Amino acid sequence: MVDLPALLISVSFLGDTKPHHRRRVLKQAINQLPEATRSRVYGLSRGTAEHEVDAVLGPNSHTVMVGDEEVHVGLFTEVARINHSCRPNAYYRFSERRLTMEVVAYHAIEPGDEITLSYVPLETPSPVRRQYLKSHWGFDCTCPLCTGPTPDLDESEAWRQKIKSLRETIANARSEGFYHDAIVMTEEWLMFGEWDMQPPLMAAYYDTLADLYFLKGDMVNATRHARMAVDEWVRLGSVDDEGLEKARVFLGRLLLEASDGRHRRG
C-alpha cells in the first residue's frame, strides 16, 4: 500500500509560527487541496483539540525526515485510518525520494483480517508504550497482546529488548571488525523477530549479511546473500527503487571482483 501526503509540514514552521497564524495557513492549505483529498482530510477521526486543524492533525499525522535530516509532519489520509496494535501485522516506511508512505506486511494477512500498525517503536517498553498512546493518541490500548495473557506480553517484551540489544551489538561488532560475531547475531535477530511475529524486512536483512560476509572476505556467501537481497527487493515491488538499485550495484561489484580474481588466477 502506498499513500501520498495530503500535507507535508516543516516542524520548524510549526514551532516558529504563532498558533493563530499557523492554523490559518494550514486551514488555507487544506482548503486548496483537490475536493476528494480535502474530504478525506476532514473525514478523519479527530482529537480533543479546540481548533479544527489541530484536532485533525493531532491524532493522524506522522513524523518523517525530508532532505538533510529535516523533520516534517506528514498527513497521509489512508495510512491514518489504520489502527494500532502492539503486535502489528504490517509496518510503514517513508520514502524521502518519492515523498510516499509505504505500508508493508510482516507476514501473510488472511482475507478479512484487520491491517494494523504500531504507532510507537516496537522495542518501547509496555508501560511507556501505553502511556504514550494515552497521552498522544488519547486511547487505552486494547490490542490482543495487551489484553492477552500476561506471560505472552512478558515474553514479547523480552524478545523485543533482546532484538534492540542485538541490533546495537551488531553495529558495534561490525565497526570493530568482528564480522563473524556480527553474522551470528544477525541470524539471531531474524530468529527472535520471527518468534515475536515481527521479522525484519528480508531485503534489508540479506543486504546486511551480504555486507558482513564481504567484509569478512567470504565472497561466496557475500554473493549468495547479495543475490537474495536483489530478489527480495524485486519481490517487494516498492515504488522507491533506491534499495533495489543499491543491492544491484553491490551485487555487480561482487561479481566483477570474482571475475577479476578468476582472471588473475588464470
ROMILUM-970476 format. One record per residue (C-alpha): residue number from 1; x, z, y. Coordinates in steps of 0.001 Angstrom, whole numbers, plus 500000, padded with zeros to 6 digits. Each point is the difference from the previous one (the first is absolute). Example, Ala and Ser with C-alpha at 12.3 -4.5 7.8 and 13.67 -1.06 7.14 Angstrom:
+-----+--------+--------+--------+
: num :     c1 :     c3 :     c2 :
+-----+--------+--------+--------+
:   1 : 512300 : 507800 : 495500 :
:   2 : 501370 : 499340 : 503440 :
+-----+--------+--------+--------+
REM end
This chain:
+-----+--------+--------+--------+
: num :     c1 :     c3 :     c2 :
+-----+--------+--------+--------+
:   1 : 500000 : 500000 : 500000 :
:   2 : 501370 : 499027 : 503414 :
:   3 : 498616 : 501196 : 503326 :
:   4 : 500911 : 498975 : 503553 :
:   5 : 499962 : 502567 : 502824 :
:   6 : 497043 : 500001 : 502352 :
:   7 : 502185 : 502049 : 502350 :
:   8 : 503739 : 500679 : 500061 :
:   9 : 500875 : 502634 : 502588 :
:  10 : 503426 : 501239 : 501071 :
:  11 : 500372 : 503757 : 499627 :
:  12 : 501902 : 500035 : 503287 :
:  13 : 496891 : 498561 : 501698 :
:  14 : 497836 : 502681 : 498416 :
:  15 : 502369 : 502746 : 501077 :
:  16 : 500886 : 498794 : 503497 :
:  17 : 496572 : 498856 : 501197 :
:  18 : 497422 : 502323 : 501514 :
:  19 : 497106 : 500581 : 497572 :
:  20 : 497270 : 498442 : 502122 :
:  21 : 502111 : 496887 : 500650 :
:  22 : 501016 : 499759 : 496338 :
:  23 : 496369 : 500143 : 498866 :
:  24 : 498968 : 497382 : 502554 :
:  25 : 502739 : 497570 : 498908 :
:  26 : 499235 : 500481 : 496294 :
:  27 : 496267 : 499638 : 500596 :
:  28 : 500638 : 496720 : 501778 :
:  29 : 502289 : 498849 : 497184 :
:  30 : 497314 : 500723 : 497389 :
:  31 : 497334 : 498208 : 502033 :
:  32 : 502203 : 496897 : 500226 :
:  33 : 500281 : 499736 : 496207 :
:  34 : 497991 : 497326 : 498154 :
:  35 : 496463 : 501209 : 499392 :
:  36 : 500430 : 500446 : 496237 :
:  37 : 503191 : 502046 : 500439 :
:  38 : 498470 : 502055 : 502792 :
:  39 : 497017 : 500800 : 497781 :
:  40 : 502310 : 501176 : 497212 :
:  41 : 501859 : 502264 : 502433 :
:  42 : 496835 : 501636 : 501335 :
:  43 : 498582 : 500188 : 496476 :
:  44 : 502770 : 502308 : 498773 :
:  45 : 499309 : 503663 : 499369 :
:  46 : 500850 : 502189 : 502965 :
:  47 : 501728 : 503258 : 500652 :
:  48 : 498840 : 502843 : 502200 :
:  49 : 501796 : 498921 : 503211 :
:  50 : 497831 : 499930 : 503102 :
:  51 : 500815 : 496434 : 501069 :
:  52 : 498991 : 497020 : 497865 :
:  53 : 503431 : 498315 : 499881 :
:  54 : 501719 : 503222 : 498933 :
:  55 : 497305 : 500709 : 497413 :
:  56 : 500526 : 496559 : 498424 :
:  57 : 503791 : 499904 : 500101 :
:  58 : 500624 : 503605 : 498958 :
:  59 : 498987 : 499887 : 496311 :
:  60 : 500533 : 496268 : 499419 :
:  61 : 503444 : 499057 : 501339 :
:  62 : 503390 : 499838 : 498260 :
:  63 : 503493 : 500528 : 501380 :
:  64 : 502271 : 496978 : 499492 :
:  65 : 503470 : 498908 : 501117 :
:  66 : 500325 : 496783 : 502010 :
:  67 : 503266 : 498539 : 501297 :
:  68 : 503084 : 502176 : 500475 :
:  69 : 498258 : 502931 : 498317 :
:  70 : 497410 : 500306 : 502785 :
:  71 : 497003 : 502037 : 498866 :
:  72 : 496542 : 498477 : 500402 :
:  73 : 496492 : 500996 : 499045 :
:  74 : 498127 : 497293 : 498130 :
:  75 : 496279 : 499741 : 499382 :
:  76 : 499335 : 498045 : 496792 :
:  77 : 496241 : 499925 : 499555 :
:  78 : 499926 : 499185 : 496270 :
:  79 : 502770 : 502401 : 498977 :
:  80 : 498327 : 502709 : 502129 :
:  81 : 496994 : 499909 : 497665 :
:  82 : 502033 : 500946 : 496930 :
:  83 : 499577 : 503673 : 499125 :
:  84 : 502731 : 502524 : 499293 :
:  85 : 501078 : 501378 : 496652 :
:  86 : 502988 : 502231 : 499241 :
:  87 : 500476 : 497891 : 496860 :
:  88 : 499178 : 496535 : 501373 :
:  89 : 499832 : 496795 : 497989 :
:  90 : 501435 : 497901 : 502857 :
:  91 : 502420 : 500296 : 502901 :
:  92 : 500512 : 498164 : 503278 :
:  93 : 503065 : 498541 : 501674 :
:  94 : 500374 : 498449 : 503423 :
:  95 : 501750 : 496680 : 500529 :
:  96 : 501879 : 499960 : 503280 :
:  97 : 500579 : 496259 : 499656 :
:  98 : 496319 : 499156 : 499504 :
:  99 : 498421 : 502975 : 501786 :
: 100 : 497769 : 500475 : 496973 :
: 101 : 499033 : 502984 : 497878 :
: 102 : 500120 : 499199 : 496294 :
: 103 : 498244 : 502114 : 497360 :
: 104 : 501551 : 499843 : 496517 :
: 105 : 498721 : 501532 : 496759 :
: 106 : 502162 : 502576 : 498206 :
: 107 : 498466 : 498924 : 496701 :
: 108 : 497021 : 498074 : 498651 :
: 109 : 496772 : 501006 : 501766 :
: 110 : 496879 : 499603 : 497885 :
: 111 : 496915 : 498208 : 501380 :
: 112 : 497805 : 502514 : 501796 :
: 113 : 502831 : 502494 : 500633 :
: 114 : 500486 : 501026 : 503607 :
: 115 : 503256 : 498907 : 501647 :
: 116 : 501714 : 503030 : 501531 :
: 117 : 503094 : 500646 : 502117 :
: 118 : 501935 : 503129 : 500879 :
: 119 : 499815 : 500761 : 503714 :
: 120 : 503146 : 502128 : 499762 :
: 121 : 503349 : 499490 : 498211 :
: 122 : 499584 : 500679 : 496294 :
: 123 : 502813 : 502559 : 499894 :
: 124 : 498287 : 502195 : 502620 :
: 125 : 499259 : 503434 : 498440 :
: 126 : 496344 : 500537 : 499217 :
: 127 : 499308 : 502805 : 502548 :
: 128 : 501648 : 497986 : 502790 :
: 129 : 498143 : 496875 : 498905 :
: 130 : 496620 : 501735 : 500093 :
: 131 : 500668 : 501597 : 503369 :
: 132 : 501037 : 496648 : 501492 :
: 133 : 496956 : 498215 : 498600 :
: 134 : 497754 : 502674 : 501479 :
: 135 : 501637 : 500124 : 503418 :
: 136 : 500635 : 496275 : 500484 :
: 137 : 497234 : 498339 : 498019 :
: 138 : 497393 : 502755 : 500074 :
: 139 : 499187 : 500401 : 496303 :
: 140 : 500735 : 502255 : 497064 :
: 141 : 501483 : 497950 : 497188 :
: 142 : 497738 : 499789 : 496947 :
: 143 : 501923 : 497329 : 498107 :
: 144 : 500221 : 500327 : 496174 :
: 145 : 503514 : 501456 : 500199 :
: 146 : 499073 : 502733 : 502489 :
: 147 : 496757 : 500938 : 498234 :
: 148 : 501370 : 499673 : 496474 :
: 149 : 501737 : 502620 : 497846 :
: 150 : 502706 : 501959 : 501794 :
: 151 : 502661 : 499193 : 497336 :
: 152 : 499528 : 496269 : 500676 :
: 153 : 500540 : 500519 : 503723 :
: 154 : 503037 : 502204 : 499396 :
: 155 : 501501 : 497443 : 497605 :
: 156 : 499461 : 497189 : 502495 :
: 157 : 501636 : 502071 : 502749 :
: 158 : 503015 : 500611 : 497783 :
: 159 : 500446 : 496298 : 499170 :
: 160 : 499719 : 499014 : 503656 :
: 161 : 502605 : 502497 : 501094 :
: 162 : 502319 : 498753 : 497256 :
: 163 : 499473 : 496406 : 501145 :
: 164 : 500719 : 500926 : 503623 :
: 165 : 503188 : 501805 : 498963 :
: 166 : 501010 : 497120 : 497717 :
: 167 : 499669 : 497397 : 502737 :
: 168 : 502229 : 502037 : 502303 :
: 169 : 502546 : 500589 : 497240 :
: 170 : 500012 : 496301 : 499035 :
: 171 : 500851 : 499045 : 503587 :
: 172 : 502795 : 502586 : 500098 :
: 173 : 501405 : 498904 : 496630 :
: 174 : 500059 : 496367 : 501146 :
: 175 : 501769 : 500827 : 503245 :
: 176 : 502604 : 502057 : 498131 :
: 177 : 500629 : 497356 : 497347 :
: 178 : 498360 : 501754 : 497039 :
: 179 : 498174 : 496839 : 498956 :
: 180 : 499400 : 500913 : 496343 :
: 181 : 498353 : 503277 : 501019 :
: 182 : 497898 : 498176 : 502594 :
: 183 : 498808 : 497532 : 497326 :
: 184 : 498978 : 502784 : 497622 :
: 185 : 498112 : 501820 : 502757 :
: 186 : 498286 : 496779 : 501119 :
: 187 : 498652 : 499543 : 496469 :
: 188 : 498791 : 503620 : 500068 :
: 189 : 498260 : 499262 : 503314 :
: 190 : 497910 : 497325 : 498288 :
: 191 : 499206 : 502279 : 497064 :
: 192 : 498907 : 502922 : 502181 :
: 193 : 497960 : 497700 : 502239 :
: 194 : 498142 : 498531 : 497035 :
: 195 : 499265 : 503484 : 498660 :
: 196 : 498390 : 500884 : 503335 :
: 197 : 498224 : 496574 : 500132 :
: 198 : 501923 : 499109 : 503194 :
: 199 : 502774 : 497611 : 498901 :
: 200 : 502322 : 498334 : 502534 :
: 201 : 499513 : 496406 : 501056 :
: 202 : 501586 : 498251 : 497032 :
: 203 : 501557 : 497201 : 502059 :
: 204 : 501835 : 502552 : 502141 :
: 205 : 500875 : 502019 : 496879 :
: 206 : 501719 : 496987 : 498399 :
: 207 : 501704 : 499238 : 503331 :
: 208 : 501467 : 503504 : 499936 :
: 209 : 501281 : 499696 : 496436 :
: 210 : 501459 : 496536 : 500627 :
: 211 : 501908 : 501353 : 502994 :
: 212 : 501304 : 503027 : 498081 :
: 213 : 501116 : 497956 : 496982 :
: 214 : 501762 : 497567 : 502343 :
: 215 : 501847 : 502822 : 501732 :
: 216 : 500923 : 501395 : 496581 :
: 217 : 501468 : 496614 : 499048 :
: 218 : 497480 : 499292 : 497215 :
: 219 : 499117 : 496396 : 500880 :
: 220 : 497884 : 499443 : 496873 :
: 221 : 497546 : 502801 : 500785 :
: 222 : 500183 : 499294 : 503725 :
: 223 : 498923 : 496402 : 499410 :
: 224 : 497304 : 501006 : 497516 :
: 225 : 498415 : 502450 : 502415 :
: 226 : 500376 : 497595 : 502923 :
: 227 : 497994 : 497409 : 498014 :
: 228 : 497370 : 502635 : 499240 :
: 229 : 499837 : 500891 : 503698 :
: 230 : 499378 : 496373 : 500974 :
: 231 : 497295 : 499686 : 497337 :
: 232 : 498287 : 503175 : 501229 :
: 233 : 500071 : 498902 : 503650 :
: 234 : 498448 : 496682 : 498968 :
: 235 : 497362 : 501778 : 497925 :
: 236 : 499174 : 502317 : 502891 :
: 237 : 499131 : 496980 : 502122 :
: 238 : 500591 : 501818 : 503269 :
: 239 : 499248 : 498247 : 503274 :
: 240 : 503336 : 501394 : 501193 :
: 241 : 502649 : 498069 : 498089 :
: 242 : 502968 : 501975 : 501346 :
: 243 : 500404 : 501950 : 496758 :
: 244 : 499867 : 496829 : 497931 :
: 245 : 502488 : 498227 : 502285 :
: 246 : 502513 : 502860 : 499753 :
: 247 : 499607 : 500210 : 496214 :
: 248 : 500589 : 496259 : 499623 :
: 249 : 503079 : 500094 : 502247 :
: 250 : 501438 : 502915 : 498023 :
: 251 : 499317 : 498272 : 496667 :
: 252 : 501626 : 496817 : 501300 :
: 253 : 503060 : 501997 : 501019 :
: 254 : 500268 : 501520 : 496514 :
: 255 : 499631 : 496632 : 498294 :
: 256 : 502628 : 498472 : 502281 :
: 257 : 502476 : 502793 : 499296 :
: 258 : 499358 : 499683 : 496274 :
: 259 : 500606 : 496241 : 500204 :
: 260 : 503226 : 500475 : 501987 :
: 261 : 501164 : 502534 : 497424 :
: 262 : 499457 : 497542 : 497137 :
: 263 : 501875 : 497278 : 501865 :
: 264 : 502957 : 502307 : 500657 :
: 265 : 500136 : 500971 : 496333 :
: 266 : 499834 : 496330 : 499002 :
+-----+--------+--------+--------+
REM end
